[in-house]
Amino acid sequence: MHRRITWLALAAATATAAATLTGCSAGGATELDPEADVTITWWTGQADEAESILEGLADEFEELHPNVTVDISSGASSTEELLQKLSAGFASDTYPNISYSFGSWASELESSGRTLDLRDQVEDPSFAWDEFSEAARATVQPTGEKIIGFPALVDNLSLIYNKTVFDAAGVEYPTEEWSWDDFRDAAKKLTDPATETYGYAYSVSGSEETTWQFWPHLWQNGGEILNDDGTAAFASDAGVDALEFLRQMAVDDKSIYLDQTDTKFAQLFAADRIGMMTSGPWQLYDLNTAGTQYGVTVLPGTDGDHQTVSGPDIWALFDTQDVNENYWSVELLKWLTAPEQDVRWNVEFGNLPLRASEIDSPEFQAQVVALPGIDIMAANNENAVKSRPTVAGYVGLSEAIGSAISKVLQGQGDPKEALEDAAKKADEALADN
């Protein structure tokens, strides 16, 4: 996954963050006074242009509310380090009011006991909570109990097809009605060993890139990632059939380019050597820059089910034991994620809009002209109805099934045996956390 949002090295900003952190307020206000002076500490996890946009919005919020100071910084030298810094802050009672967080951290953050709970507040129509996708809402409510923050970034996997490759093979472009059989048939027709052209591409690095591309196949086929008791459920008949389908394409048809790098398949697609790939909005800028003739549609489905997978990240909210800080933290994010501000943040930066109501905005329509197909990806959020597990053992689960998928697609294993073995390893990883 290579998102447009930036979370690169931020060494200089780290020093600033360390110097300005206020965090938990011992002896903080216990009765709400919205007019009282208050300082909100906000760790964005961003760098460069993305950080500048957010700092500008923070300045604007301060102008709207002169009694509020927003102490904004990247928070760590990389986004990945935010979780470690947050954990250290929980131990010392010096944590921010707001922090950017990967969606996969949500359960761990909730289990800290430091997060706010917005369940009552989001019932207020002014939050327009239903405008967020189901996957995004599920990610900020990781255990089905507390709502620990707001969605920060949404995306999904869509089917991107190369019109030049399709035209050369005389194959009709994909439609939103495509079934798995349509998809497999087209991939075979597009494959040409003489020109080293492949119908489709799949990562076999064994990373999360390998894993998350499999989840839509599993869900569309009626399977689940986890059982209700938290153990691995993907080695079901639905999972085995889904992996067997991909095995037939890779091993029997030889219509899939198997990428060991997670990145080369996109380069080959741009060079008209691959007919179809499943990817997200972060891919469109490079395709337009390369001049690739492409189209976008929803994923091929089964029985009309075209579910996709989404990887939302979140703005986590923390209880600093000061009701004024808590109040203004929520107000800041409510304002930031409103359509008027999100079009100047996510949309301006080339990400998908957080809310469905932004799709018709002039700002997003301008992006549609610049990045054709991004409107179809935005609409595809409707098919993001399930979220990836945010449990602490997900990394181990992902590694286990990613390795199994990789071996099977390279002709080195049986789908049923590989998934059952992966499920055992996943259960061990889940039990250790």
BELWOTA-V196902 format. One line per field, one symbol per residue. psi: psi as a letter, one per 20 degrees, with the letter a starting at -180 (. if undefined). burial: 1 if it has 24 or more other ideal C-beta (glycine too) atoms within 12 Angstrom, else 0. A space follows every 10 residues. Layout:
# BELWOTA-V196902
psi: ???
burial: ???
This chain:
# BELWOTA-V196902
psi: pnqhqpmapl ghhgggghhi pgbpnpkrpi ppniiqpqpp poohjrrcgg hgghhghggh hhhhnhippo nprhhriqhh ihgghgghhh hjkmqrhppq pqhiiggggh ihjiqrojgh hiiphiilhi iqqghghhhj mhjjdqojbq qhpqarprop qohgggghik pqqqriiprh gggggghghh pohhjlpqhr qppkijahgg ghihghgggh jjrqgqrhjj rpiikrhggg hghhghgggg gghljppopi iihhhhghgh jkiphqqoaa hihhghghhi kporrprrqq apkjokqrqq mqrqoppqoj kohgggghgg hghgghjqhh hhhiegghij rqqhqhiihj qhghhhhhgh mpihhhhghi hhimiqqqqk qhjhghgghg hghgggggij kjrpgggghg ghhghghggh hi.
burial: 1111111001 0011001101 1111100100 0000000111 1111111001 1011101100 1100100111 1111111110 1110110011 0001111111 1111111111 0101111100 1100001110 1111111111 1110011111 1111111111 1111110010 1011010111 0111111111 1000001111 1111111111 1111111111 1011110000 1111110111 1111111111 1011111110 0101110111 0111111111 1111111000 0101111111 1100111111 1111111111 0101111111 1111111111 1111111111 1111110110 1011001100 1011111111 1111111111 1111111111 1111111111 0010110111 1110111011 000
